[in-house]
């Protein structure tokens, strides 16, 4: 089965019209496309950086702010400057983009502009026809990030998975930290806040993030973690979004091979974020691929009895109760503390409010991770 087409979608800076792109994203996913969604109010630099790191076939921009001629052209130009003009640009913006504007945009290198009234079916067909064939001759990578991104694509598209656990254990330069926990606990926001602290602490440091979202074999996926990230939109952060492509347990079949490559590249830390996991998941354990495991929990896990069933509570090095501003958080802390005491390991328990800037709990977590 051919690998899914990967595209990046975004809404330009000073534009909050995201309802069209949200609908279009869902239709693309339903038709087997993996969509990395960057969110709205995104700059040209953020869009191009993300597209290169994710090594997508094309960028779909939805623009309503009136600046489409300049914005689309700036994206095309920056891709060209970075030697990444095999990544194509297309998009739309209802009644705001006229036929005359679209003609200018086409001359400036935009592949296609969709007008009001176009059916979703037509857009899906366009993506399949225009970007469905595998890229044959790729331009020589200009930067290390570009080279890395292309290698990650080769690994992800390889039919045969190498077992890289040994390689990760023995040749890694970076410290590898695994984040897991149920969906909606705030893992991505927490990682983004930790990235901010890391970038501030080490002005030359680099960090990689391997982020996972679920998908079924041969189907599309919404890879949406980048839309939550603010601080990670930075040239010192290399982020790659992966769909699980049918594998249960929180990671993708290619995760270990991708991690082996990232862990021996020029990063100080590699962070792996699993998909939102269930009670039985142990994505990192018994294989030694991470140096430290962080389980991020929501205070609303149900009754105390539920805690007995969460396997990762036995295995995690650090347990975080995020959203600790919620009413149930104090009870959750006490119950989880008692649960961890049964393990008789020196597991750490930390309360955070990741959505709050300068949260002291996140500071404590960062200090713990740095000291490890
Ligand atoms: C819905 C809407 C809103 C909603 C947005 C909700 C949301 N979360 O998206 C709300 C009410 C919040 C809103 C607010 C504002 N809006 Co408004 N809004 C619209 C409206 C009515 C529809 C846009 C839309 O979503 N259409 C639905 C999509 C599916 O259809 P479509 O636009 O025809 O797009 C087609 C194709 O182009 C294609 N397409 C679109 N994008 C993409 C991307 C890709 C990759 C592809 C393949 C295809 C594609 O898909 C469709 C297929 O048929 C338009 C008017 C209009 N009729 O266009 C104004 C409009 C865009 N808004 C406008 C304005 C001015 C504003 C405000 C500034 C108003 C204010 N003063 O507060 C704010 C700004 C908000 C912000 N933060 O940016 C103006 C923009 C004028 C301009 N640029 O010159 C418009 C044109 C209204 C007008 N005539 O004045 N708005």
Boltz pocket constraint, residues with backbone or C-beta under 6 A from the ligand:
constraints:
  - pocket:
      binder: B
      contacts: [[A, 9], [A, 14], [A, 15], [A, 16], [A, 17], [A, 18], [A, 19], [A, 20], [A, 21], [A, 23], [A, 24], [A, 60], [A, 61], [A, 62], [A, 63], [A, 64], [A, 65], [A, 66], [A, 67], [A, 90], [A, 91], [A, 92], [A, 93], [A, 94], [A, 95], [A, 96], [A, 114], [A, 115], [A, 116], [A, 117], [A, 118], [A, 119], [A, 120], [A, 123]]
      max_distance: 6.0
